[in-house]
Amino acid sequence: MLIGELAERAGTSARTLRYYEEQGLVRAGRDPHGYRRYEESELRVVREIRTLLDAGFALDEIRPFVACLRAGNTSGHVCPDSVAVLRRKIAEVDAYLGRLTQVRGRLHEQLAEAIAQREEQCPRLR
């Protein structure tokens, strides 16, 4: 299929597909006129890339998932390298959640202090 068809079917742009190709994630052949031609399997690869990007993965983190698909697996997350990336990403998200929970706690404390001070200074605003 041509780049426009792949872009439309994958819900992305031709520019994005060219970028993925530059990054070595998507493969395109060339027809006699020099137009990019994509195999049907590239649609699955692009969809995997898009799904992982939407989940917060960087392109470098996506490489093992693409390799896993290219190895003939039905999913990009079943290979050991992909599982390792998933584990790292979960640890990263858990760390962010821990920090966000701390920040949330501090914000609640500051809000409670602000309300208490306001009520002390202006009892009629209660």
N, CA, C and O atoms as a Tinker XYZ file with bonds, in Angstrom:
   504  protein
     1  N      0.846000   -1.171000    0.000000    73     2
     2  CA     0.000000    0.000000    0.000000    64     1     3
     3  C      0.888000    1.229000    0.000000    63     2     4     5
     4  O      2.034000    1.179000    0.446000    81     3
     5  N      0.360000    2.317000   -0.495000    73     3     6
     6  CA     1.090000    3.576000   -0.528000    64     5     7
     7  C      1.017000    4.267000    0.829000    63     6     8     9
     8  O      0.202000    3.910000    1.680000    81     7
     9  N      1.877000    5.257000    1.016000    73     7    10
    10  CA     1.991000    5.932000    2.303000    64     9    11
    11  C      0.680000    6.593000    2.736000    63    10    12    13
    12  O      0.336000    6.568000    3.918000    81    11
    13  N     -0.045000    7.178000    1.798000    73    11    14
    14  CA    -1.311000    7.829000    2.135000    64    13    15
    15  C     -2.345000    6.851000    2.664000    63    14    16    17
    16  O     -3.085000    7.159000    3.599000    81    15
    17  N     -2.391000    5.669000    2.060000    73    15    18
    18  CA    -3.351000    4.663000    2.514000    64    17    19
    19  C     -2.979000    4.151000    3.900000    63    18    20    21
    20  O     -3.838000    3.996000    4.768000    81    19
    21  N     -1.698000    3.892000    4.097000    73    19    22
    22  CA    -1.261000    3.431000    5.419000    64    21    23
    23  C     -1.550000    4.503000    6.467000    63    22    24    25
    24  O     -2.033000    4.193000    7.556000    81    23
    25  N     -1.259000    5.746000    6.147000    73    23    26
    26  CA    -1.513000    6.833000    7.095000    64    25    27
    27  C     -2.997000    6.898000    7.448000    63    26    28    29
    28  O     -3.354000    7.022000    8.619000    81    27
    29  N     -3.847000    6.815000    6.450000    73    27    30
    30  CA    -5.285000    6.876000    6.700000    64    29    31
    31  C     -5.760000    5.693000    7.531000    63    30    32    33
    32  O     -6.515000    5.867000    8.487000    81    31
    33  N     -5.326000    4.503000    7.176000    73    31    34
    34  CA    -5.766000    3.308000    7.904000    64    33    35
    35  C     -5.234000    3.279000    9.329000    63    34    36    37
    36  O     -5.883000    2.733000   10.222000    81    35
    37  N     -4.066000    3.858000    9.550000    73    35    38
    38  CA    -3.457000    3.859000   10.885000    64    37    39
    39  C     -3.879000    5.077000   11.712000    63    38    40    41
    40  O     -3.592000    5.142000   12.908000    81    39
    41  N     -4.551000    6.030000   11.087000    73    39    42
    42  CA    -4.976000    7.214000   11.815000    64    41    43
    43  C     -3.844000    8.159000   12.136000    63    42    44    45
    44  O     -3.814000    8.763000   13.208000    81    43
    45  N     -2.909000    8.288000   11.209000    73    43    46
    46  CA    -1.773000    9.180000   11.414000    64    45    47
    47  C     -1.499000    9.928000   10.120000    63    46    48    49
    48  O     -2.333000    9.921000    9.215000    81    47
    49  N     -0.363000   10.561000   10.020000    73    47    50
    50  CA    -0.029000   11.320000    8.819000    64    49    51
    51  C      1.132000   10.669000    8.074000    63    50    52    53
    52  O      1.887000    9.876000    8.637000    81    51
    53  N      1.256000   11.022000    6.802000    73    51    54
    54  CA     2.379000   10.534000    6.000000    64    53    55
    55  C      3.693000   11.041000    6.591000    63    54    56    57
    56  O      4.697000   10.328000    6.590000    81    55
    57  N      3.680000   12.255000    7.086000    73    55    58
    58  CA     4.888000   12.828000    7.698000    64    57    59
    59  C      5.329000   11.989000    8.895000    63    58    60    61
    60  O      6.517000   11.721000    9.073000    81    59
    61  N      4.372000   11.584000    9.704000    73    59    62
    62  CA     4.682000   10.755000   10.873000    64    61    63
    63  C      5.258000    9.414000   10.436000    63    62    64    65
    64  O      6.209000    8.920000   11.041000    81    63
    65  N      4.691000    8.826000    9.397000    73    63    66
    66  CA     5.202000    7.540000    8.904000    64    65    67
    67  C      6.631000    7.684000    8.393000    63    66    68    69
    68  O      7.466000    6.811000    8.628000    81    67
    69  N      6.914000    8.776000    7.699000    73    67    70
    70  CA     8.292000    8.995000    7.239000    64    69    71
    71  C      9.234000    9.130000    8.432000    63    70    72    73
    72  O     10.363000    8.640000    8.391000    81    71
    73  N      8.776000    9.791000    9.488000    73    71    74
    74  CA     9.593000    9.925000   10.696000    64    73    75
    75  C      9.850000    8.558000   11.329000    63    74    76    77
    76  O     10.980000    8.248000   11.705000    81    75
    77  N      8.804000    7.746000   11.447000    73    75    78
    78  CA     8.975000    6.399000   11.996000    64    77    79
    79  C      9.963000    5.604000   11.147000    63    78    80    81
    80  O     10.770000    4.836000   11.671000    81    79
    81  N      9.889000    5.793000    9.854000    73    79    82
    82  CA    10.827000    5.097000    8.959000    64    81    83
    83  C     12.260000    5.579000    9.203000    63    82    84    85
    84  O     13.184000    4.768000    9.258000    81    83
    85  N     12.448000    6.887000    9.348000    73    83    86
    86  CA    13.772000    7.441000    9.654000    64    85    87
    87  C     14.327000    6.866000   10.951000    63    86    88    89
    88  O     15.533000    6.663000   11.090000    81    87
    89  N     13.427000    6.607000   11.900000    73    87    90
    90  CA    13.828000    6.069000   13.197000    64    89    91
    91  C     14.037000    4.554000   13.164000    63    90    92    93
    92  O     14.426000    3.958000   14.169000    81    91
    93  N     13.783000    3.936000   12.022000    73    91    94
    94  CA    13.985000    2.499000   11.876000    64    93    95
    95  C     12.857000    1.649000   12.437000    63    94    96    97
    96  O     13.033000    0.446000   12.634000    81    95
    97  N     11.708000    2.246000   12.697000    73    95    98
    98  CA    10.585000    1.507000   13.267000    64    97    99
    99  C      9.646000    0.948000   12.198000    63    98   100   101
   100  O      9.043000   -0.109000   12.387000    81    99
   101  N      9.528000    1.645000   11.097000    73    99   102
   102  CA     8.644000    1.232000   10.008000    64   101   103
   103  C      9.496000    0.985000    8.781000    63   102   104   105
   104  O     10.457000    1.708000    8.517000    81   103
   105  N      9.135000   -0.040000    8.037000    73   103   106
   106  CA     9.879000   -0.411000    6.828000    64   105   107
   107  C      9.035000   -0.146000    5.586000    63   106   108   109
   108  O      7.853000   -0.482000    5.526000    81   107
   109  N      9.670000    0.456000    4.617000    73   107   110
   110  CA     8.998000    0.699000    3.341000    64   109   111
   111  C      9.906000    0.257000    2.208000    63   110   112   113
   112  O     11.115000    0.491000    2.216000    81   111
   113  N      9.291000   -0.382000    1.246000    73   111   114
   114  CA    10.007000   -0.664000    0.015000    64   113   115
   115  C      9.755000    0.478000   -0.956000    63   114   116   117
   116  O      9.039000    1.426000   -0.634000    81   115
   117  N     10.332000    0.392000   -2.122000    73   115   118
   118  CA    10.107000    1.416000   -3.143000    64   117   119
   119  C      9.635000    0.740000   -4.422000    63   118   120   121
   120  O     10.130000   -0.320000   -4.806000    81   119
   121  N      8.675000    1.372000   -5.065000    73   119   122
   122  CA     8.228000    0.837000   -6.347000    64   121   123
   123  C      9.116000    1.416000   -7.453000    63   122   124   125
   124  O      9.979000    2.245000   -7.162000    81   123
   125  N      8.932000    1.005000   -8.710000    73   123   126
   126  CA     9.801000    1.490000   -9.786000    64   125   127
   127  C      9.808000    3.013000   -9.953000    63   126   128   129
   128  O     10.754000    3.569000  -10.511000    81   127
   129  N      8.778000    3.676000   -9.481000    73   127   130
   130  CA     8.705000    5.139000   -9.586000    64   129   131
   131  C      9.257000    5.834000   -8.348000    63   130   132   133
   132  O      9.244000    7.062000   -8.269000    81   131
   133  N      9.736000    5.066000   -7.391000    73   131   134
   134  CA    10.320000    5.636000   -6.182000    64   133   135
   135  C      9.339000    5.875000   -5.053000    63   134   136   137
   136  O      9.724000    6.396000   -4.007000    81   135
   137  N      8.079000    5.507000   -5.240000    73   135   138
   138  CA     7.084000    5.687000   -4.184000    64   137   139
   139  C      7.266000    4.627000   -3.103000    63   138   140   141
   140  O      7.607000    3.477000   -3.381000    81   139
   141  N      7.031000    5.047000   -1.873000    73   139   142
   142  CA     7.087000    4.095000   -0.759000    64   141   143
   143  C      5.933000    3.110000   -0.891000    63   142   144   145
   144  O      4.803000    3.482000   -1.205000    81   143
   145  N      6.250000    1.850000   -0.643000    73   143   146
   146  CA     5.242000    0.786000   -0.625000    64   145   147
   147  C      5.378000    0.050000    0.697000    63   146   148   149
   148  O      6.476000   -0.336000    1.097000    81   147
   149  N      4.267000   -0.135000    1.359000    73   147   150
   150  CA     4.257000   -0.789000    2.660000    64   149   151
   151  C      3.517000   -2.104000    2.573000    63   150   152   153
   152  O      2.493000   -2.221000    1.900000    81   151
   153  N      4.054000   -3.087000    3.265000    73   151   154
   154  CA     3.369000   -4.374000    3.395000    64   153   155
   155  C      2.216000   -4.199000    4.388000    63   154   156   157
   156  O      2.227000   -3.288000    5.215000    81   155
   157  N      1.248000   -5.064000    4.293000    73   155   158
   158  CA     0.096000   -5.033000    5.202000    64   157   159
   159  C      0.542000   -5.134000    6.664000    63   158   160   161
   160  O     -0.082000   -4.544000    7.546000    81   159
   161  N      1.604000   -5.870000    6.917000    73   159   162
   162  CA     2.090000   -6.055000    8.290000    64   161   163
   163  C      2.543000   -4.743000    8.935000    63   162   164   165
   164  O      2.573000   -4.634000   10.161000    81   163
   165  N      2.892000   -3.758000    8.123000    73   163   166
   166  CA     3.331000   -2.475000    8.684000    64   165   167
   167  C      2.179000   -1.745000    9.370000    63   166   168   169
   168  O      2.404000   -0.932000   10.266000    81   167
   169  N      0.957000   -2.031000    8.957000    73   167   170
   170  CA    -0.198000   -1.425000    9.618000    64   169   171
   171  C     -0.234000   -1.844000   11.083000    63   170   172   173
   172  O     -0.476000   -1.015000   11.961000    81   171
   173  N      0.001000   -3.111000   11.348000    73   171   174
   174  CA     0.040000   -3.611000   12.723000    64   173   175
   175  C      1.161000   -2.939000   13.517000    63   174   176   177
   176  O      0.986000   -2.583000   14.682000    81   175
   177  N      2.305000   -2.772000   12.870000    73   175   178
   178  CA     3.448000   -2.133000   13.523000    64   177   179
   179  C      3.115000   -0.683000   13.872000    63   178   180   181
   180  O      3.382000   -0.235000   14.988000    81   179
   181  N      2.537000    0.046000   12.926000    73   179   182
   182  CA     2.203000    1.452000   13.178000    64   181   183
   183  C      1.165000    1.552000   14.283000    63   182   184   185
   184  O      1.261000    2.430000   15.141000    81   183
   185  N      0.191000    0.685000   14.280000    73   183   186
   186  CA    -0.823000    0.714000   15.349000    64   185   187
   187  C     -0.191000    0.434000   16.711000    63   186   188   189
   188  O     -0.558000    1.057000   17.707000    81   187
   189  N      0.750000   -0.492000   16.755000    73   187   190
   190  CA     1.456000   -0.784000   18.010000    64   189   191
   191  C      2.230000    0.450000   18.471000    63   190   192   193
   192  O      2.196000    0.809000   19.648000    81   191
   193  N      2.924000    1.093000   17.538000    73   191   194
   194  CA     3.684000    2.300000   17.864000    64   193   195
   195  C      2.754000    3.369000   18.427000    63   194   196   197
   196  O      3.049000    3.967000   19.462000    81   195
   197  N      1.650000    3.609000   17.760000    73   195   198
   198  CA     0.699000    4.643000   18.185000    64   197   199
   199  C      0.131000    4.333000   19.571000    63   198   200   201
   200  O      0.009000    5.224000   20.411000    81   199
   201  N     -0.209000    3.085000   19.797000    73   199   202
   202  CA    -0.760000    2.678000   21.096000    64   201   203
   203  C      0.251000    2.911000   22.207000    63   202   204   205
   204  O     -0.098000    3.417000   23.273000    81   203
   205  N      1.501000    2.543000   21.959000    73   203   206
   206  CA     2.533000    2.709000   22.975000    64   205   207
   207  C      2.876000    4.181000   23.200000    63   206   208   209
   208  O      3.118000    4.591000   24.335000    81   207
   209  N      2.901000    4.969000   22.142000    73   207   210
   210  CA     3.134000    6.405000   22.304000    64   209   211
   211  C      2.016000    7.030000   23.139000    63   210   212   213
   212  O      2.273000    7.854000   24.016000    81   211
   213  N      0.785000    6.635000   22.861000    73   211   214
   214  CA    -0.354000    7.151000   23.629000    64   213   215
   215  C     -0.260000    6.765000   25.099000    63   214   216   217
   216  O     -0.772000    7.479000   25.962000    81   215
   217  N      0.391000    5.638000   25.391000    73   215   218
   218  CA     0.544000    5.189000   26.777000    64   217   219
   219  C      1.752000    5.838000   27.464000    63   218   220   221
   220  O      2.011000    5.582000   28.640000    81   219
   221  N      2.490000    6.678000   26.726000    73   219   222
   222  CA     3.599000    7.394000   27.340000    64   221   223
   223  C      4.979000    6.832000   27.070000    63   222   224   225
   224  O      5.953000    7.270000   27.683000    81   223
   225  N      5.085000    5.883000   26.176000    73   223   226
   226  CA     6.382000    5.313000   25.846000    64   225   227
   227  C      7.117000    6.222000   24.864000    63   226   228   229
   228  O      6.491000    6.879000   24.032000    81   227
   229  N      8.431000    6.258000   24.961000    73   227   230
   230  CA     9.281000    6.972000   24.004000    64   229   231
   231  C      9.596000    6.027000   22.839000    63   230   232   233
   232  O      9.472000    4.809000   22.965000    81   231
   233  N      9.999000    6.601000   21.718000    73   231   234
   234  CA    10.286000    5.770000   20.546000    64   233   235
   235  C     11.365000    4.732000   20.837000    63   234   236   237
   236  O     11.265000    3.596000   20.374000    81   235
   237  N     12.385000    5.099000   21.589000    73   235   238
   238  CA    13.440000    4.118000   21.914000    64   237   239
   239  C     12.894000    2.961000   22.736000    63   238   240   241
   240  O     13.357000    1.828000   22.600000    81   239
   241  N     11.921000    3.236000   23.581000    73   239   242
   242  CA    11.317000    2.177000   24.391000    64   241   243
   243  C     10.437000    1.257000   23.545000    63   242   244   245
   244  O     10.181000    0.115000   23.928000    81   243
   245  N      9.983000    1.745000   22.416000    73   243   246
   246  CA     9.071000    0.997000   21.559000    64   245   247
   247  C      9.797000   -0.029000   20.692000    63   246   248   249
   248  O      9.186000   -0.999000   20.244000    81   247
   249  N     11.059000    0.169000   20.458000    73   247   250
   250  CA    11.821000   -0.714000   19.556000    64   249   251
   251  C     11.668000   -2.209000   19.865000    63   250   252   253
   252  O     11.468000   -2.992000   18.937000    81   251
   253  N     11.755000   -2.632000   21.128000    73   251   254
   254  CA    11.597000   -4.066000   21.402000    64   253   255
   255  C     10.213000   -4.603000   21.033000    63   254   256   257
   256  O     10.082000   -5.762000   20.640000    81   255
   257  N      9.200000   -3.779000   21.156000    73   255   258
   258  CA     7.839000   -4.203000   20.803000    64   257   259
   259  C      7.720000   -4.415000   19.297000    63   258   260   261
   260  O      7.093000   -5.370000   18.839000    81   259
   261  N      8.329000   -3.511000   18.536000    73   259   262
   262  CA     8.324000   -3.640000   17.072000    64   261   263
   263  C      9.112000   -4.882000   16.662000    63   262   264   265
   264  O      8.681000   -5.635000   15.789000    81   263
   265  N     10.254000   -5.093000   17.287000    73   263   266
   266  CA    11.064000   -6.278000   16.982000    64   265   267
   267  C     10.290000   -7.556000   17.300000    63   266   268   269
   268  O     10.384000   -8.547000   16.576000    81   267
   269  N      9.543000   -7.523000   18.366000    73   267   270
   270  CA     8.744000   -8.677000   18.770000    64   269   271
   271  C      7.675000   -8.981000   17.718000    63   270   272   273
   272  O      7.462000  -10.140000   17.364000    81   271
   273  N      7.011000   -7.948000   17.223000    73   271   274
   274  CA     6.028000   -8.140000   16.151000    64   273   275
   275  C      6.690000   -8.676000   14.889000    63   274   276   277
   276  O      6.173000   -9.586000   14.241000    81   275
   277  N      7.834000   -8.103000   14.549000    73   275   278
   278  CA     8.546000   -8.531000   13.335000    64   277   279
   279  C      9.033000   -9.979000   13.442000    63   278   280   281
   280  O      9.251000  -10.642000   12.428000    81   279
   281  N      9.200000  -10.457000   14.664000    73   279   282
   282  CA     9.627000  -11.840000   14.872000    64   281   283
   283  C      8.482000  -12.825000   14.667000    63   282   284   285
   284  O      8.668000  -14.037000   14.778000    81   283
   285  N      7.283000  -12.289000   14.363000    73   283   286
   286  CA     6.152000  -13.157000   14.071000    64   285   287
   287  C      5.185000  -13.358000   15.215000    63   286   288   289
   288  O      4.251000  -14.152000   15.103000    81   287
   289  N      5.389000  -12.662000   16.297000    73   287   290
   290  CA     4.474000  -12.780000   17.432000    64   289   291
   291  C      3.187000  -12.009000   17.161000    63   290   292   293
   292  O      3.180000  -11.023000   16.423000    81   291
   293  N      2.116000  -12.468000   17.761000    73   291   294
   294  CA     0.815000  -11.813000   17.559000    64   293   295
   295  C      0.706000  -10.507000   18.329000    63   294   296   297
   296  O     -0.173000   -9.693000   18.046000    81   295
   297  N      1.581000  -10.300000   19.289000    73   295   298
   298  CA     1.579000   -9.092000   20.096000    64   297   299
   299  C      3.013000   -8.642000   20.309000    63   298   300   301
   300  O      3.934000   -9.457000   20.338000    81   299
   301  N      3.191000   -7.345000   20.456000    73   299   302
   302  CA     4.531000   -6.816000   20.668000    64   301   303
   303  C      5.013000   -6.876000   22.096000    63   302   304   305
   304  O      6.170000   -6.556000   22.370000    81   303
   305  N      4.152000   -7.278000   23.016000    73   303   306
   306  CA     4.555000   -7.245000   24.428000    64   305   307
   307  C      4.878000   -8.622000   25.014000    63   306   308   309
   308  O      5.047000   -8.746000   26.227000    81   307
   309  N      4.963000   -9.639000   24.186000    73   307   310
   310  CA     5.186000  -10.985000   24.724000    64   309   311
   311  C      6.654000  -11.401000   24.781000    63   310   312   313
   312  O      6.972000  -12.422000   25.390000    81   311
   313  N      7.530000  -10.659000   24.181000    73   311   314
   314  CA     8.954000  -11.022000   24.155000    64   313   315
   315  C      9.672000  -10.525000   25.411000    63   314   316   317
   316  O      9.250000   -9.540000   26.017000    81   315
   317  N     10.740000  -11.194000   25.799000    73   315   318
   318  CA    11.461000  -10.808000   27.020000    64   317   319
   319  C     11.915000   -9.350000   27.048000    63   318   320   321
   320  O     11.821000   -8.699000   28.089000    81   319
   321  N     12.402000   -8.829000   25.929000    73   319   322
   322  CA    12.845000   -7.432000   25.913000    64   321   323
   323  C     11.680000   -6.476000   26.128000    63   322   324   325
   324  O     11.824000   -5.450000   26.791000    81   323
   325  N     10.535000   -6.816000   25.567000    73   323   326
   326  CA     9.347000   -5.988000   25.756000    64   325   327
   327  C      8.884000   -6.036000   27.209000    63   326   328   329
   328  O      8.500000   -5.015000   27.780000    81   327
   329  N      8.922000   -7.209000   27.793000    73   327   330
   330  CA     8.527000   -7.368000   29.201000    64   329   331
   331  C      9.452000   -6.536000   30.092000    63   330   332   333
   332  O      9.002000   -5.926000   31.062000    81   331
   333  N     10.727000   -6.515000   29.765000    73   331   334
   334  CA    11.676000   -5.708000   30.547000    64   333   335
   335  C     11.334000   -4.223000   30.457000    63   334   336   337
   336  O     11.403000   -3.503000   31.453000    81   335
   337  N     10.966000   -3.770000   29.263000    73   335   338
   338  CA    10.572000   -2.370000   29.093000    64   337   339
   339  C      9.295000   -2.089000   29.879000    63   338   340   341
   340  O      9.183000   -1.048000   30.528000    81   339
   341  N      8.342000   -2.997000   29.827000    73   339   342
   342  CA     7.103000   -2.824000   30.592000    64   341   343
   343  C      7.388000   -2.718000   32.084000    63   342   344   345
   344  O      6.808000   -1.878000   32.773000    81   343
   345  N      8.268000   -3.558000   32.575000    73   343   346
   346  CA     8.616000   -3.507000   34.005000    64   345   347
   347  C      9.253000   -2.173000   34.370000    63   346   348   349
   348  O      8.926000   -1.582000   35.399000    81   347
   349  N     10.175000   -1.697000   33.510000    73   347   350
   350  CA    10.811000   -0.398000   33.773000    64   349   351
   351  C      9.779000    0.734000   33.748000    63   350   352   353
   352  O      9.828000    1.650000   34.568000    81   351
   353  N      8.860000    0.657000   32.809000    73   351   354
   354  CA     7.855000    1.709000   32.676000    64   353   355
   355  C      6.917000    1.705000   33.886000    63   354   356   357
   356  O      6.544000    2.768000   34.382000    81   355
   357  N      6.540000    0.531000   34.356000    73   355   358
   358  CA     5.692000    0.440000   35.552000    64   357   359
   359  C      6.414000    1.023000   36.761000    63   358   360   361
   360  O      5.809000    1.742000   37.556000    81   359
   361  N      7.694000    0.721000   36.905000    73   359   362
   362  CA     8.475000    1.274000   38.015000    64   361   363
   363  C      8.540000    2.802000   37.906000    63   362   364   365
   364  O      8.438000    3.506000   38.912000    81   363
   365  N      8.708000    3.300000   36.701000    73   363   366
   366  CA     8.751000    4.745000   36.470000    64   365   367
   367  C      7.406000    5.386000   36.847000    63   366   368   369
   368  O      7.377000    6.413000   37.525000    81   367
   369  N      6.318000    4.792000   36.416000    73   367   370
   370  CA     4.991000    5.317000   36.729000    64   369   371
   371  C      4.733000    5.245000   38.233000    63   370   372   373
   372  O      4.185000    6.181000   38.814000    81   371
   373  N      5.123000    4.141000   38.860000    73   371   374
   374  CA     4.956000    4.024000   40.314000    64   373   375
   375  C      5.713000    5.127000   41.046000    63   374   376   377
   376  O      5.211000    5.688000   42.020000    81   375
   377  N      6.922000    5.437000   40.579000    73   375   378
   378  CA     7.708000    6.507000   41.204000    64   377   379
   379  C      7.001000    7.855000   41.034000    63   378   380   381
   380  O      6.932000    8.647000   41.973000    81   379
   381  N      6.482000    8.106000   39.839000    73   379   382
   382  CA     5.732000    9.350000   39.614000    64   381   383
   383  C      4.520000    9.424000   40.519000    63   382   384   385
   384  O      4.235000   10.472000   41.099000    81   383
   385  N      3.809000    8.322000   40.641000    73   383   386
   386  CA     2.629000    8.301000   41.499000    64   385   387
   387  C      2.998000    8.596000   42.948000    63   386   388   389
   388  O      2.278000    9.311000   43.645000    81   387
   389  N      4.112000    8.047000   43.394000    73   387   390
   390  CA     4.573000    8.316000   44.754000    64   389   391
   391  C      4.853000    9.792000   44.959000    63   390   392   393
   392  O      4.459000   10.376000   45.969000    81   391
   393  N      5.539000   10.394000   43.992000    73   391   394
   394  CA     5.830000   11.827000   44.097000    64   393   395
   395  C      4.552000   12.649000   44.032000    63   394   396   397
   396  O      4.392000   13.605000   44.791000    81   395
   397  N      3.647000   12.290000   43.142000    73   395   398
   398  CA     2.379000   13.022000   43.035000    64   397   399
   399  C      1.547000   12.897000   44.311000    63   398   400   401
   400  O      0.893000   13.855000   44.722000    81   399
   401  N      1.571000   11.742000   44.924000    73   399   402
   402  CA     0.842000   11.547000   46.179000    64   401   403
   403  C      1.414000   12.453000   47.260000    63   402   404   405
   404  O      0.663000   13.035000   48.043000    81   403
   405  N      2.733000   12.579000   47.310000    73   403   406
   406  CA     3.359000   13.479000   48.283000    64   405   407
   407  C      2.975000   14.930000   48.014000    63   406   408   409
   408  O      2.644000   15.672000   48.939000    81   407
   409  N      3.021000   15.323000   46.769000    73   407   410
   410  CA     2.654000   16.694000   46.402000    64   409   411
   411  C      1.197000   16.957000   46.760000    63   410   412   413
   412  O      0.866000   18.012000   47.302000    81   411
   413  N      0.334000   16.005000   46.458000    73   411   414
   414  CA    -1.095000   16.142000   46.779000    64   413   415
   415  C     -1.294000   16.324000   48.283000    63   414   416   417
   416  O     -2.088000   17.158000   48.717000    81   415
   417  N     -0.566000   15.537000   49.068000    73   415   418
   418  CA    -0.655000   15.661000   50.526000    64   417   419
   419  C     -0.224000   17.034000   51.003000    63   418   420   421
   420  O     -0.877000   17.627000   51.861000    81   419
   421  N      0.876000   17.547000   50.451000    73   419   422
   422  CA     1.343000   18.885000   50.839000    64   421   423
   423  C      0.324000   19.963000   50.440000    63   422   424   425
   424  O      0.095000   20.915000   51.186000    81   423
   425  N     -0.271000   19.809000   49.282000    73   423   426
   426  CA    -1.281000   20.778000   48.834000    64   425   427
   427  C     -2.497000   20.772000   49.753000    63   426   428   429
   428  O     -3.039000   21.828000   50.081000    81   427
   429  N     -2.918000   19.600000   50.161000    73   427   430
   430  CA    -4.050000   19.509000   51.098000    64   429   431
   431  C     -3.701000   20.185000   52.422000    63   430   432   433
   432  O     -4.528000   20.890000   53.001000    81   431
   433  N     -2.474000   19.968000   52.898000    73   431   434
   434  CA    -2.047000   20.606000   54.150000    64   433   435
   435  C     -2.049000   22.127000   54.014000    63   434   436   437
   436  O     -2.520000   22.840000   54.901000    81   435
   437  N     -1.513000   22.615000   52.888000    73   435   438
   438  CA    -1.472000   24.066000   52.677000    64   437   439
   439  C     -2.881000   24.646000   52.586000    63   438   440   441
   440  O     -3.144000   25.725000   53.117000    81   439
   441  N     -3.767000   23.951000   51.930000    73   439   442
   442  CA    -5.145000   24.418000   51.822000    64   441   443
   443  C     -5.807000   24.458000   53.192000    63   442   444   445
   444  O     -6.487000   25.428000   53.528000    81   443
   445  N     -5.612000   23.422000   53.973000    73   443   446
   446  CA    -6.193000   23.378000   55.314000    64   445   447
   447  C     -5.650000   24.522000   56.172000    63   446   448   449
   448  O     -6.407000   25.158000   56.906000    81   447
   449  N     -4.341000   24.788000   56.081000    73   447   450
   450  CA    -3.740000   25.898000   56.826000    64   449   451
   451  C     -4.313000   27.231000   56.369000    63   450   452   453
   452  O     -4.619000   28.093000   57.192000    81   451
   453  N     -4.458000   27.400000   55.070000    73   451   454
   454  CA    -4.988000   28.657000   54.524000    64   453   455
   455  C     -6.414000   28.893000   55.005000    63   454   456   457
   456  O     -6.769000   30.011000   55.380000    81   455
   457  N     -7.217000   27.863000   54.995000    73   455   458
   458  CA    -8.604000   27.987000   55.450000    64   457   459
   459  C     -8.649000   28.301000   56.931000    63   458   460   461
   460  O     -9.424000   29.152000   57.368000    81   459
   461  N     -7.808000   27.608000   57.717000    73   459   462
   462  CA    -7.778000   27.840000   59.165000    64   461   463
   463  C     -7.347000   29.270000   59.469000    63   462   464   465
   464  O     -7.938000   29.924000   60.328000    81   463
   465  N     -6.324000   29.762000   58.774000    73   463   466
   466  CA    -5.850000   31.132000   59.004000    64   465   467
   467  C     -6.908000   32.156000   58.616000    63   466   468   469
   468  O     -7.110000   33.157000   59.303000    81   467
   469  N     -7.565000   31.890000   57.519000    73   467   470
   470  CA    -8.608000   32.812000   57.060000    64   469   471
   471  C     -9.748000   32.877000   58.072000    63   470   472   473
   472  O    -10.274000   33.953000   58.357000    81   471
   473  N    -10.120000   31.733000   58.604000    73   471   474
   474  CA   -11.198000   31.710000   59.589000    64   473   475
   475  C    -10.807000   32.393000   60.882000    63   474   476   477
   476  O    -11.648000   33.004000   61.542000    81   475
   477  N     -9.527000   32.296000   61.255000    73   475   478
   478  CA    -9.048000   32.988000   62.462000    64   477   479
   479  C     -9.050000   34.491000   62.267000    63   478   480   481
   480  O     -9.405000   35.245000   63.173000    81   479
   481  N     -8.649000   34.926000   61.074000    73   479   482
   482  CA    -8.531000   36.362000   60.813000    64   481   483
   483  C     -9.878000   37.004000   60.498000    63   482   484   485
   484  O    -10.107000   38.170000   60.821000    81   483
   485  N    -10.746000   36.259000   59.884000    73   483   486
   486  CA   -12.053000   36.789000   59.470000    64   485   487
   487  C    -13.142000   35.821000   59.891000    63   486   488   489
   488  O    -13.670000   35.104000   59.041000    81   487
   489  N    -13.504000   35.769000   61.173000    73   487   490
   490  CA   -14.477000   34.796000   61.620000    64   489   491
   491  C    -15.850000   34.936000   60.943000    63   490   492   493
   492  O    -16.577000   33.948000   60.842000    81   491
   493  N    -16.215000   36.119000   60.486000    73   491   494
   494  CA   -17.518000   36.309000   59.861000    64   493   495
   495  C    -17.585000   35.686000   58.454000    63   494   496   497
   496  O    -18.681000   35.568000   57.905000    81   495
   497  N    -16.439000   35.279000   57.845000    73   495   498
   498  CA   -16.422000   34.678000   56.500000    64   497   499
   499  C    -16.635000   33.162000   56.545000    63   498   500   501
   500  O    -16.571000   32.487000   55.517000    81   499
   501  N    -16.879000   32.657000   57.698000    73   499   502
   502  CA   -17.037000   31.190000   57.815000    64   501   503
   503  C    -18.170000   30.717000   57.032000    63   502   504
   504  O    -18.450000   29.518000   57.014000    81   503
